Amino acid sequence: MPSLLSVARALTVAVALLMTGAAPATSALADDSGAWSVAPFAGGGTRPAKDGRPYFYVEGTPGSVLEDTVTLTNPGSKPRTVELSGADADNTRGGAFALERGRPKDTGSWITFAERKVKVPPRTRAEVPFSVSVPEGAVPGDHPGAIVAREGGRDAGVRVHLRVSGPTLSALTVERVKVRDGRISYDVVNRGNTVLTPRLTVHAEGLFGPLLDRGPRRLAMELLPGRRVSLTEPWTDAPALDSVEVTLTVTAAGGAHGKASASARFVPWGAVAGIGAGVLGLAAAGVWFVRRRGGSGDPPPDEPEQGGTELELAGAGTGTGRGEQL
C-alpha cells in the first residue's frame, strides 16, 4: 500500500469533476454565499461508509501512522482556495463540543495534510489525503480533535475521533453541589480516558419525605477526558420551609459512577421579617400602655399602715371592763 508521501508526490490533490453536464452557471450571489463544504471521503478510513461518514474514526497503537482522506466540494462558479489545519477538541463550560484555541498540542498537532492550501475549481470536488501520526508516548484512550477548513472568512470542520489502543478507564465525579435561588448547580468531571455521555438522577429528601425525584436522563453533552463542566438543574417548586438533603448521581457507559450531596434550609424570610415586625410592634404598644397608666396623675390606693390593727384593738380594749362607756 503506497504511503502518504508517495501519494502526495504522485498526486498532491486528487480532483474529481462533478457530473454537472450542461447545468447553468451558479449566480454570483449563490457563489458568494460560502456554499463549499468539507466532509470525510466516503470510501476511506477504518470505517468506510457507502453513504458517507459524519466524522473520521481512526484507531491505532502509539507510534503508528493512520491515513485517511478529506473531501472539499465547491459547487459554485468561482474557484476556492481552502486552507486545512488540525485542531484539538474541548468542552465549553456547559459541556458543548468545541475546539481549543491556540496552537494544538494533541490530535490536532498529529495531523499532516498532503497539501494545506487546496485550490478547488468551480463545480469540482478535491480529495486531500492526510495522516495522523500517533506519538510513541501517547496516552491510551480517546483523543478527540477536528479538521478545520477555512476560506473567505468562513470556517467549517469535521470531527476526528482518535482512539489510541491500550487500557481504557471510564470514571467521573460530581462536585460543588449547591442549592440556591431555585436551582441546583454542580460540576461533572471526567476522571477517565474515554469520552462519556453522562446520565443524571436528582433526589431531594425533606423532613417529612421525598420532595424531588428526577431521572435518570441523558445529559446533552460529550464529556471529554480530563474536562470539567458546570451545569444547573432548575427547582422552581422548592419548599418554602424545610430542611433538605439533595443528592445527585451521574452514571455513564463503562461503569462510570459519581454521587454527591448538599444540604439546604428553606426559610420564608419575608414572612419571618413580617412576624418579627409585628412582635416588635406589640412590645412597643405594651410599653406605651404601661407608661401611660403610670403617668395619669391618679394617686395610688392607700395601703394600711403597719400596726394600725394593733392600735384599733388596743383602743377597743380600752375600758373598765365593766361595760362602761367612755
C-alpha positions in Angstrom: 0.0 0.0 0.0 1.5 3.3 -1.0 2.5 5.7 1.8 1.1 9.2 2.2 4.3 10.8 0.9 4.2 8.8 -2.3 0.5 9.7 -2.7 1.4 13.3 -2.1 4.2 13.2 -4.7 2.2 11.4 -7.3 -1.0 13.4 -6.9 -0.9 16.1 -4.2 -4.6 16.7 -4.5 -6.9 14.3 -6.3 -9.5 16.4 -8.1 -12.8 14.8 -9.3 -15.0 16.8 -11.6 -18.7 16.8 -10.5 -21.1 15.5 -13.2 -22.8 18.8 -13.8 -23.5 18.4 -17.5 -25.0 21.5 -19.0 -26.3 22.9 -15.8 -26.5 26.6 -15.8 -23.7 28.6 -14.0 -24.3 29.4 -10.4 -25.3 33.0 -9.8 -22.8 35.4 -8.2 -25.0 35.7 -5.1 -25.0 31.9 -4.6 -21.3 31.7 -5.4 -20.6 34.3 -2.6 -22.7 32.5 0.0 -19.9 30.2 1.0 -21.7 27.0 -0.1 -18.5 25.0 -0.2 -18.3 22.0 2.2 -15.8 19.7 3.9 -16.5 16.0 4.7 -14.8 12.6 5.1 -14.1 10.7 1.9 -16.9 8.1 1.7 -14.7 5.2 0.9 -11.8 5.8 3.2 -10.8 5.2 6.8 -11.1 2.2 9.1 -14.9 2.5 9.0 -15.8 3.4 5.4 -19.5 4.0 4.6 -21.2 3.8 1.3 -23.4 6.8 2.1 -20.7 8.9 3.7 -19.4 9.3 7.2 -20.4 12.0 9.6 -16.9 12.1 11.1 -13.4 10.5 10.9 -12.8 7.5 13.2 -9.2 6.3 13.4 -7.6 3.9 15.9 -4.0 2.8 16.3 -1.2 2.0 18.7 1.4 4.5 19.9 3.9 5.0 17.1 1.5 4.2 14.3 0.7 6.3 11.3 -3.0 6.3 10.3 -4.2 7.5 6.9 -7.5 8.9 5.6 -8.9 11.4 3.0 -10.9 14.6 3.4 -13.1 15.9 0.6 -13.6 19.5 -0.3 -16.6 20.3 -2.5 -17.1 23.6 -4.5 -20.5 23.7 -6.2 -20.1 27.4 -7.1 -19.0 29.1 -10.3 -15.7 30.5 -8.9 -12.6 28.7 -7.7 -12.0 28.4 -4.0 -8.7 28.2 -2.1 -9.3 26.4 1.1 -6.7 26.1 3.9 -6.7 23.0 6.1 -5.5 22.6 9.6 -5.8 20.3 12.6 -7.4 21.3 15.9 -7.8 19.8 19.4 -11.3 19.3 20.8 -12.6 20.8 24.1 -15.7 21.2 26.1 -17.4 24.6 26.7 -18.2 25.4 30.4 -21.7 24.0 29.8 -20.5 20.8 28.1 -20.9 21.5 24.4 -18.3 20.3 21.9 -15.8 23.0 20.9 -12.3 23.5 19.6 -9.4 24.6 21.7 -8.0 28.0 20.9 -4.3 28.4 20.2 -1.8 26.0 18.8 -2.9 22.3 19.1 -0.9 20.0 21.4 -2.7 16.7 21.0 -4.6 15.2 18.0 -4.6 18.5 16.0 -0.8 18.6 16.1 -0.5 14.9 14.9 -2.4 15.6 11.6 -0.4 16.2 8.4 -2.0 17.1 5.1 -0.7 16.3 1.6 -1.5 19.9 0.8 -2.5 22.6 3.4 -3.8 25.1 0.8 -6.0 23.5 -1.8 -7.4 25.3 -4.8 -10.7 23.8 -5.7 -12.0 24.7 -9.3 -15.7 25.6 -9.8 -18.2 22.6 -9.6 -15.4 20.4 -8.5 -14.5 18.1 -5.6 -11.0 17.8 -4.3 -9.9 14.8 -2.3 -7.0 15.5 0.0 -5.0 12.7 1.7 -3.9 13.2 5.3 -2.2 11.2 8.1 -2.4 11.0 11.8 1.0 10.2 13.4 0.4 8.9 16.9 3.4 9.6 19.2 5.2 6.7 20.9 4.3 8.1 24.3 0.6 8.8 23.6 -1.7 8.0 26.5 -4.2 5.2 25.7 -7.9 6.2 25.3 -9.8 8.8 23.3 -8.1 11.9 21.8 -10.9 13.9 20.0 -9.9 16.5 17.5 -11.0 18.0 14.2 -10.0 19.0 10.7 -10.8 22.7 10.1 -11.2 24.2 6.6 -11.0 28.0 6.2 -11.9 30.1 3.1 -13.2 33.6 2.6 -13.8 34.3 6.3 -15.7 31.1 6.8 -14.7 28.1 8.9 -16.1 24.6 8.7 -14.9 21.4 10.3 -15.2 17.7 10.6 -14.6 15.8 13.9 -11.8 13.3 14.2 -12.4 10.5 16.8 -9.0 9.1 17.5 -8.6 6.2 19.9 -5.1 5.2 21.0 -5.0 1.5 21.7 -4.4 0.4 25.3 -6.2 0.2 28.6 -9.3 2.4 29.0 -11.0 3.7 32.1 -14.4 5.2 32.4 -14.7 7.3 35.5 -16.3 10.5 36.6 -17.1 12.6 39.7 -19.8 15.0 40.8 -18.5 18.1 42.7 -19.5 21.5 44.1 -23.2 20.8 44.5 -25.2 23.9 45.7 -28.9 24.6 46.2 -30.0 28.2 45.9 -32.2 30.7 44.0 -34.5 28.0 42.7 -31.8 25.9 41.1 -29.2 23.2 41.8 -25.7 23.8 40.5 -23.0 21.2 40.2 -19.8 20.2 38.3 -19.2 16.9 36.4 -15.6 15.9 35.9 -14.3 13.2 33.6 -11.6 11.3 35.5 -11.0 8.6 32.9 -9.6 8.5 29.4 -12.7 7.9 27.3 -15.4 10.3 26.1 -18.5 10.0 28.2 -22.2 10.7 27.8 -23.5 11.0 31.4 -26.9 10.3 32.7 -28.2 12.3 35.7 -30.5 11.4 38.6 -31.7 14.0 41.1 -33.2 13.2 44.5 -34.2 15.6 47.3 -35.4 14.4 50.8 -37.1 16.8 53.3 -38.0 16.4 56.9 -41.3 14.8 56.0 -40.3 12.7 53.0 -39.2 12.9 49.3 -39.5 16.3 47.6 -37.8 15.7 44.2 -37.1 12.6 42.2 -35.9 13.1 38.6 -34.2 10.8 36.1 -32.1 9.1 35.1 -31.9 11.2 31.9 -29.2 11.7 29.4 -27.3 15.0 29.6 -26.8 16.8 26.3 -23.0 16.6 26.3 -20.0 14.7 25.2 -17.7 14.9 28.2 -14.0 14.7 27.0 -11.3 13.1 29.1 -10.0 15.4 31.9 -12.6 18.0 31.3 -14.9 19.7 33.9 -18.3 21.2 33.1 -20.6 23.3 35.2 -24.4 22.6 35.0 -27.6 23.7 36.7 -30.8 21.9 37.4 -34.0 24.0 37.8 -36.0 23.6 41.0 -38.8 26.2 40.8 -41.2 24.4 43.2 -38.7 24.1 46.1 -40.4 24.1 49.6 -40.9 27.4 51.4 -40.0 26.0 54.8 -37.9 22.8 55.2 -34.5 21.2 55.7 -33.5 19.3 52.6 -30.8 16.9 51.5 -30.2 16.9 47.7 -28.3 14.0 46.1 -27.0 13.9 42.5 -26.0 10.7 40.9 -24.2 10.6 37.5 -23.5 7.5 35.5 -22.0 6.7 32.1 -21.1 3.7 29.9 -18.2 1.6 31.1 -19.2 1.6 34.8 -18.6 5.3 35.4 -20.5 6.4 38.6 -20.4 9.5 40.7 -22.5 10.8 43.6 -22.5 13.9 45.7 -25.0 15.6 48.2 -25.6 19.0 49.6 -27.9 20.3 52.5 -30.1 23.3 52.3 -32.5 25.0 54.6 -35.5 26.8 53.2 -36.9 29.7 55.4 -39.5 32.2 54.2 -37.5 35.2 55.4 -40.2 37.6 54.2 -42.8 36.1 56.5 -40.3 35.9 59.3 -39.5 39.6 58.9 -43.2 40.4 59.0 -43.8 38.4 62.2 -40.8 40.0 63.8 -42.1 43.4 62.9 -45.5 42.5 64.4 -43.9 41.3 67.7 -41.8 44.4 68.0 -45.0 46.5 67.4 -46.9 44.7 70.1 -44.0 45.1 72.5 -43.8 48.8 71.8 -47.6 49.2 72.3 -47.3 47.4 75.7 -44.5 49.7 76.9 -46.5 52.7 75.8 -49.6 51.4 77.7 -47.7 50.8 80.9 -46.1 54.3 80.7 -49.5 55.8 80.0 -51.0 54.3 83.1 -48.0 55.2 85.2 -48.2 58.9 84.2 -52.0 59.5 84.6 -51.8 61.6 87.9 -54.3 59.4 89.9 -53.0 58.7 93.4 -52.4 55.1 94.1 -54.8 53.4 96.6 -53.9 53.8 100.3 -52.1 50.9 101.8 -52.8 50.1 105.5 -50.1 51.3 107.9 -48.2 48.8 109.8 -49.5 48.5 113.4 -52.9 50.0 112.6 -54.8 46.9 113.6 -52.9 46.7 116.8 -53.9 50.3 117.7 -57.5 49.7 116.9 -57.5 46.6 119.0 -55.8 48.4 121.7 -58.5 51.2 121.5 -61.3 48.7 121.5 -59.8 47.1 124.5 -59.6 50.3 126.5 -62.3 50.4 129.1 -63.0 49.5 132.6 -64.1 46.0 131.7 -67.4 46.8 133.4 -69.3 47.7 130.4 -69.0 51.3 131.0 -68.9 53.7 128.0 -66.3 56.3 127.8 
